[in-house]
Amino acid sequence: MAQRWRAVVESVVNVVLTAAVLLSVVVIHKREVDGRSGLPKPRELQVNDWTGLRKSGQTIGTTSAPIQILVFADYQCPACRYLHYALRDLRLKLHDSDAFTYLHFPLPYHARALEAATGAECAAEQNTFESIQNALYSLQDSLAAMSMVRIASRAGVADLQAFSRCLGRADTSTRILVSMRAAEKIATRGTPTVIVNGWVLPGVPSLQELELRSRRVLSIKR
């Protein structure tokens, strides 16, 4: 009898554990798709020496801008695409008051995320980082069917032979690795992760949230 009850209890425990794992996977997936897990947002965290992280990424804007936004992203992450367009709109609103540093954090279950990050680094060597970013996100649903050289061509990368060589260079891979280690340093758990002047924003911030935080920073700076 005792053995029978023990078997029943173990069965119930296994069902509960399985349900918990499935729930966590659903929450993580939902956050990546649209940034809204349905759970209360965690508190904002402050990152020490956050300015040093900028050396590991590609910056659009000037390092002297009062608003510095750092983004850890994956080019196959739907929520990252949403954030990309929100940040682009934010730039139009704030003009020269902000700068964005993009750091690569390709997730292992996105088949072409690492290759896309490598392509972005190679495009940066020809001063077309922003253009290839726009191309990668606009073509996100078609990445599996397009070569990185073709995407680079559409983004306006002039020297495609140099671009191709760059894709296979060891130092390019090292730059991606440095960016990923920076993500691990601040315990990044998913993409996108957004840092505004040293503060990690919870979840995937909307354009309105980004603008509110940015204008708050500007009011303090004045």
Secondary structure as GFF3:
##gff-version 3
##sequence-region A 1 222
A	DSSP	alpha_helix	2	34	.	.	.	ID=ss1
A	DSSP	beta_strand	45	46	.	.	.	ID=ss2
A	DSSP	alpha_helix	50	53	.	.	.	ID=ss3
A	DSSP	three_ten_helix	54	56	.	.	.	ID=ss4
A	DSSP	beta_strand	58	60	.	.	.	ID=ss5
A	DSSP	beta_strand	67	73	.	.	.	ID=ss6
A	DSSP	alpha_helix	78	94	.	.	.	ID=ss7
A	DSSP	three_ten_helix	95	97	.	.	.	ID=ss8
A	DSSP	beta_strand	98	104	.	.	.	ID=ss9
A	DSSP	alpha_helix	113	124	.	.	.	ID=ss10
A	DSSP	alpha_helix	129	138	.	.	.	ID=ss11
A	DSSP	three_ten_helix	140	145	.	.	.	ID=ss12
A	DSSP	alpha_helix	148	154	.	.	.	ID=ss13
A	DSSP	alpha_helix	160	167	.	.	.	ID=ss14
A	DSSP	alpha_helix	170	185	.	.	.	ID=ss15
A	DSSP	beta_strand	193	196	.	.	.	ID=ss16
A	DSSP	beta_strand	199	201	.	.	.	ID=ss17
A	DSSP	alpha_helix	207	221	.	.	.	ID=ss18
###
